[in-house]
């Protein structure tokens, strides 16, 4: 039997424990937000941007070689990593890129989940943080793919087809593939918008740049981001086609998108221009790694 006084003390104790748990959770969340804003996360972001730039530079150079009929291949970032694994001395670069991709993922997750960039929780802020979360997830998978390559695995041809076929086999798989295509369209649209409006410079320390360097950053940002947006739109279109036709065959990755460009009318010129744009995007990434206010 519990007497009224004992019940009151018991209830007070429960409330005190609940309050303590809430305070502990609040304290843990505050510590996590504080850690997310620490300089070392910014350094991770810079390393990730540099890794992204090197990877897209390799993709662009390989595609340029295809466009000029001097060898090469149309490939995606994971294929570029596999190309590095073919030679002993480039494996060291592959290790550095793997670390860089993981660093990029951590940086984006800090922005998305802990609002490192101060985007806020309104509709616009949530939308941008959702894109950052998606970017972090892509590079987490890319880091895992790089680790597999280092351990001896090799990307298999037609990987986007197999991945899409697997998702189409899920319940509501068609809707999920369509949603992925829509997400890519949004990312491409935001990328193009930031390019043409010059808003990408908002996150850069332009005050540290000379006038000439600022012009280089502006031009490389506009051209590079627009080129990336074009490739993303192509990937999204074929992904959407796969969802509509309920057939995985149309799905392509970045390498497949470049290959489709190569087969288009005036394909070598179109592919060459797009590949050059990706190389310029790579240059822009390296400049971001230097001047980003991460």
N, C-alpha and C positions, 0 to 999 in steps of 0.2 A: 504494500500500500504506500502511495506517495502522498505526503501531507502537502497542503497548499504552499507552505514556506519552502519546502524542498522542491516543489514543482517550479516555483518562481526562480529559485536559485539555478535549477537545471536549465530553464529557458534562458536565463541571463547568460549562463555559461555557453549555451549553443550560439546565442547571438554574438557573444564575444569572439568565439572561434570563427564564426562566419565573417565577422568584421576583420579578424586577423588574416583569414584566407584572402579576403578581398584586398586588404592592404598589401599583402605579399604579392598577389597577382598584379596589382597596380604598380608596385615597386619594380617587379620583374619586367613589366612592359616599358616602364620608364628607362630602365637600364638598357633594354634592347634598343629603344629609340636612340638613346645616347650613343650606344655602340655603333648604330647604323650611320650616325653623323660624324664618326671619328675620321681623322685624316687617312687612316690605313685603308678604309673602304674606298676612299677616293683614289688611292694609289692602285687598288685592285681594278677600279674602273678604267684608269689610264692604261694599265697593262692589258686589259681586255680589249680596249679600242685598238691598241697597237696590234694585238693578235688578229682581230677582225680585219684590219687593214692588210696585213701580210697575207692572210688567207684569200681575201677577195682579189688581191694583186696577183696571186698565183692563178686563180680561176680566170682572170682577165688575160693574163699572158698566154695561157694555154689556148684560150679561145681566139686570141689574135693570131696565133700560129695556124689554127684551122682556117681562119678567114683569109690568110695570106698563102695558104697551101704549102706551109713549110713544116707540117707535122702537127703536134699538139692534139688536143681533144676538148670537146665541150663537156665540162664536168661541173660538179657542185662542190661546196666546201669540203665535204667528206672525201670526195674523189681527189681533191687537191692534197688533202692530208695523206691519202694513200700514195700519191705521187712522191711525196717527201720520203715515205717509208721505203722506197725502192733503192735508195742510195744510203750508204753507211753514214756519211758526214751530215746528211740532212736530217737524220733521226734526232740529232740534238735540237734542231729547230722545231721538229715535231713535238718533242717533249716540252719546249718552251711555249709552243702554241697551245698544247693541252692545258698547261697551267694558266695561260692567258684566257682561254675559254671558260675555265672554271671560275676564274676571277671575275670575268664579265658577268657570269650568271649570278654570283654572289652580289655584285654591285647592283644589278637590275632588281634582284629580289629585295635588297635593302630599300631601293626606291619604291618598289611596288607595295611591299607589305608593311614597311615601317616609315614610309613617306620621307625618305632621305632628301628628295628634291623639293619638299615643301609644296607639293601639288594640291594638298587639301583633300577634303572629302565631298566636295560638291560634284555635280555631274561631270564637268570637264576634268576635274582632278581624278575622279575614279576612272574615266575613260583612258586618260594618259597612263595611269598606274596599271590598268589592265593590259595595255600594250607593252608596258615595261615588264610585266609578269610573263607575258608571252615571249618576249625577247629573252628573258632569263631562262625560260624553259627550253627554248630552241638551243641556246648555247650550253645548257646543262647536258642535253642529248648529244650535242656536237662534241663536248668534252668526253662523254662516255664513249662515243664512236672513236675518238682519237686514242683513248686508252685501249680499246679493242684492237685497233690497228697496230699499236705498239706491242700488243701481246700476240700479234701474228694473224689476226683476222683481216679480211679484205672486203671492202664494199662489193656487193654483188650487183651486176647490171639489172636494171628494172626494179630496184628497191622501192621507188615510189609506187609502182604498180602493186607490188606485194603488200605494202603497208596499207594502201587504199583498199585493196581487196579484203584485207583482214578487217578493216573498220566497217566496210560495207556489209560484212557478214554479221555484225553486231545488231542487237535490237536498236532501231532508230539509227542504223549506220548511215543511211543515205542523208538523213538530217545532219548528222555529225560532220560528214564530209562537206556538205553544203555550208555548214557553219564555219568550218575551217577555211573554205574558199572566201566566205564573206569577211572573215577576220583578216585574211591577206589583202582583200580589197580595201578595207579600212586602213590597214597599215600602209599600203601603197599610197592611198589618198592623203593620209596625214604626212607621209614622207614627201610627196610632191608639194603639198601645201607649205610645209616648212621650208622646202627648197625655194619655191618661187617668191615667197614672202620674206625670205631671209631670216626667219625666226630661229633657225638653227644657231644663229650667232648669239642668241640670248644666253646660252649656257657656256659661251666661250669668253675667256679673259681678253677681250679685244684691246683693253687698255695696255696690255703687255706687248702688243704687236706694233711693228712699224707700219706705215701706210702701205708700203709695197706688200708686206706679209698679209695684211688684212685683205687686200685685193686678191691675193692668191687663195686665201682661205675662202673668200666669198665665191670666186669662180669655181673652185674645186667642189665646194659644198653644193652649189646649184646644179652643176653638171653631174656630179657623182650621185647625189640623192635622186635626181630625176631618172638617171640610168637605172638605179636600183629599183625605183618605183615601176619602171617599165617591165623589168624582169619579174617582179612580184605579181604584176597584173597578168602577165602571160601564164605564170604558174597557177594563179587563182582561176583564170578562165578554164584551163584544162581540168583543174580539180572540180570546178562547178559542172563542167561537161560530164565528168565521171559520175557525179551525184545525180544529174538529170537522167543520164542513160543507164544508171545503175550498173555500170561496167567500169572496172578498174583500169582498163587499157589506156584511156586518154590521159590519165594522171601523169604528171611529170614534175621533177624537181627543177632546181636552177639549171643543172646541166641539160636536162631535157628541153627546157625553155630556150636555151641557147642553140641547141640542135634544131629546134623548130625554126628559129630565126635563120639558121644557115640554109634551110630548105625553102625559105620564102623567096619570092621574086627579088632579084638583086641581093640574094642571101649573103654573099660574102661581104658586100658593103654594109648591109644592115648589121650582120654579126660583128664585123670589125668596129663599127661605130659604137655598138652596145658594149663590146669588150673594152674598147678604149674608155668608155664611160665608167665601167667597173674599176678599171685601173685608176682613173681619176678619183673615184670613190675611195679606193684604197689609200691614195695620197691624202685625201681629206681625213680619213680615219687616223692616219699617223699624225696629222696636224692637230686633230682633236686630242690625241693622247698627250700632246705637248701643252695645249692651251685650254683644255676642258676644265671648267670650274667644278670638278667632281666632288 
